Amino acid sequence: MRPPRRILPNLPDVFLRRMFQCLTYRELCKAECVCRRWQNIVLMLMRRNIHEITIEQFGASTISAEQLVPLRRLTVTCPTNAFDFQAGIIRRSRLTLVRLTTDIQFLSNLQYVSKKSGKRRKKPFIKKLEIAGQCTLRGLQFLQNKAHIELQKRLNIAVPELEVDCEDIYYCW
């Protein structure tokens, strides 16, 4: 007959929170997959520690994420075709995200992000959206201004309380 197994009781949430505070963003994403309880603790830490996300895609060949806890910022570098990765990062922080800086190419390729059907999501709290990128628009200056206005209109129709900043879009001739 086997000796009885010793089962360790669950670690208290306070201990898990302190332990998770020492982990990097990548390690937190892995710990989030262990169980529902750990997922709730990790998401609570992310909501508290990430209020601004910057997604950089220029010349990136690998995926990397750097979290700056004192600044409450997450800087992500990834290739332009990593749509699901980018969407996953935004989904994790969507309720407490105050500022999102991304390339206009990510916004134009949102149609390629896989969605789970049938689930109703809570409303995001992104208050300001800065759009930077390159736009190939041939023509007169008033066409450029019209393109800015049209982009802002479409975003304001989709999310009325969103403040859109298109000043960093530059045009190629």
C-alpha positions as CSV (number, residue, x, y, z in Angstrom):
1,M,0.0,0.0,0.0
2,R,1.2,3.5,-0.9
3,P,1.8,6.0,1.8
4,P,-0.7,8.8,1.7
5,R,0.2,11.8,-0.5
6,R,0.8,15.1,1.1
7,I,-1.2,17.8,-0.5
8,L,0.0,21.4,-0.1
9,P,-2.8,23.8,0.5
10,N,-3.3,26.8,-1.8
11,L,-1.0,29.7,-1.3
12,P,-2.7,32.8,-0.1
13,D,-3.6,35.5,-2.6
14,V,-1.4,38.0,-0.8
15,F,1.6,35.8,-1.3
16,L,0.8,35.1,-4.9
17,R,0.4,38.9,-5.6
18,R,3.8,39.6,-4.1
19,M,5.4,36.8,-6.0
20,F,3.8,37.9,-9.3
21,Q,5.1,41.4,-8.8
22,C,8.6,40.2,-9.3
23,L,7.9,38.5,-12.7
24,T,8.3,40.0,-16.1
25,Y,5.4,40.6,-18.5
26,R,6.2,37.4,-20.4
27,E,6.3,35.3,-17.2
28,L,3.0,36.8,-16.1
29,C,1.4,35.7,-19.4
30,K,2.6,32.2,-18.7
31,A,1.4,32.2,-15.1
32,E,-2.0,33.4,-16.3
33,C,-2.5,30.1,-18.0
34,V,-2.2,27.9,-14.9
35,C,-5.6,28.2,-13.4
36,R,-8.6,30.6,-13.1
37,R,-7.4,31.9,-9.7
38,W,-4.0,32.8,-11.0
39,Q,-5.5,34.4,-14.0
40,N,-7.6,36.7,-11.9
41,I,-4.6,37.7,-9.8
42,V,-2.4,38.3,-12.8
43,L,-5.1,40.4,-14.6
44,M,-5.6,42.4,-11.4
45,L,-1.9,43.2,-11.4
46,M,-1.9,44.1,-15.1
47,R,-4.9,46.4,-14.6
48,R,-3.1,48.2,-11.8
49,N,0.3,48.4,-13.6
50,I,-0.5,49.0,-17.2
51,H,-2.3,52.2,-18.2
52,E,-0.4,53.0,-21.4
53,I,0.6,50.7,-24.3
54,T,3.0,51.6,-27.1
55,I,3.1,49.2,-30.1
56,E,6.1,49.6,-32.3
57,Q,6.3,47.6,-35.6
58,F,9.0,49.4,-37.6
59,G,11.7,46.8,-38.5
60,A,10.7,44.3,-35.8
61,S,11.3,40.7,-36.6
62,T,10.7,39.2,-33.2
63,I,8.1,39.8,-30.5
64,S,9.2,41.5,-27.3
65,A,7.4,43.2,-24.5
66,E,8.9,45.5,-21.9
67,Q,6.9,46.6,-18.9
68,L,7.9,49.8,-17.1
69,V,6.0,49.6,-13.8
70,P,6.9,53.0,-12.4
71,L,5.6,54.7,-15.6
72,R,2.6,52.2,-15.9
73,R,3.7,51.6,-19.5
74,L,4.0,48.5,-21.7
75,T,6.1,48.8,-24.8
76,V,5.6,46.1,-27.4
77,T,7.8,45.5,-30.4
78,C,6.4,43.0,-32.9
79,P,6.2,42.2,-36.7
80,T,3.4,43.8,-38.7
81,N,1.6,40.5,-39.2
82,A,1.3,39.6,-35.5
83,F,-2.4,40.7,-35.3
84,D,-3.6,38.2,-32.7
85,F,-0.6,38.9,-30.4
86,Q,-1.3,42.7,-30.5
87,A,-5.0,42.1,-30.0
88,G,-4.3,39.8,-27.0
89,I,-2.2,42.5,-25.3
90,I,-4.9,45.1,-25.8
91,R,-7.6,42.7,-24.6
92,R,-5.8,42.1,-21.3
93,S,-5.6,45.8,-20.5
94,R,-8.7,47.0,-22.3
95,L,-10.6,48.1,-19.2
96,T,-7.9,50.3,-17.6
97,L,-6.0,51.5,-20.7
98,V,-5.8,55.2,-20.8
99,R,-3.5,55.7,-23.7
100,L,-2.7,53.5,-26.7
101,T,0.0,54.6,-29.2
102,T,0.0,52.4,-32.3
103,D,0.6,52.5,-36.0
104,I,-2.3,53.1,-38.4
105,Q,-1.5,49.8,-40.1
106,F,-2.6,47.9,-37.0
107,L,-6.0,49.7,-37.0
108,S,-6.5,49.0,-40.7
109,N,-5.8,45.3,-40.2
110,L,-8.2,44.7,-37.3
111,Q,-10.4,42.7,-39.6
112,Y,-7.7,39.9,-39.5
113,V,-7.9,39.5,-35.7
114,S,-9.8,36.4,-34.7
115,K,-12.9,37.0,-32.6
116,K,-14.8,34.7,-30.3
117,S,-18.4,34.8,-31.4
118,G,-21.3,35.1,-29.0
119,K,-19.4,36.9,-26.3
120,R,-20.4,40.5,-25.4
121,R,-17.4,42.5,-24.3
122,K,-17.3,45.4,-21.8
123,K,-16.7,48.9,-23.2
124,P,-13.1,49.9,-23.3
125,F,-11.9,53.0,-21.5
126,I,-9.3,54.3,-24.0
127,K,-9.6,58.0,-23.8
128,K,-7.0,59.1,-26.3
129,L,-5.8,57.4,-29.5
130,E,-2.6,58.6,-31.1
131,I,-2.2,57.5,-34.7
132,A,1.3,57.6,-36.2
133,G,2.3,56.2,-39.6
134,Q,2.8,56.6,-43.2
135,C,0.0,57.3,-45.7
136,T,0.5,57.3,-49.5
137,L,-1.9,59.9,-50.7
138,R,-1.2,61.7,-53.9
139,G,-2.9,64.9,-54.5
140,L,-3.5,68.3,-53.1
141,Q,-3.2,69.5,-49.5
142,F,-7.0,69.6,-49.0
143,L,-7.2,65.9,-49.8
144,Q,-4.8,65.2,-46.9
145,N,-6.9,67.2,-44.6
146,K,-10.0,65.5,-45.8
147,A,-8.4,62.1,-45.1
148,H,-7.6,63.2,-41.5
149,I,-11.2,64.4,-41.0
150,E,-12.7,61.2,-42.5
151,L,-10.5,59.0,-40.3
152,Q,-11.5,61.0,-37.2
153,K,-15.2,60.8,-38.1
154,R,-15.1,57.0,-38.6
155,L,-13.4,56.5,-35.3
156,N,-15.7,58.9,-33.5
157,I,-18.7,57.0,-34.9
158,A,-17.3,53.7,-33.6
159,V,-16.3,55.1,-30.2
160,P,-17.9,58.5,-29.6
161,E,-16.0,59.4,-26.4
162,L,-12.6,58.7,-28.0
163,E,-10.2,61.6,-28.6
164,V,-8.2,61.0,-31.8
165,D,-4.8,62.6,-32.5
166,C,-3.7,62.2,-36.2
167,E,-0.9,64.8,-36.1
168,D,1.9,62.2,-36.5
169,I,0.6,60.8,-39.8
170,Y,3.0,61.8,-42.6
171,Y,2.5,61.5,-46.3
172,C,4.6,60.0,-49.0
173,W,4.6,61.6,-52.4
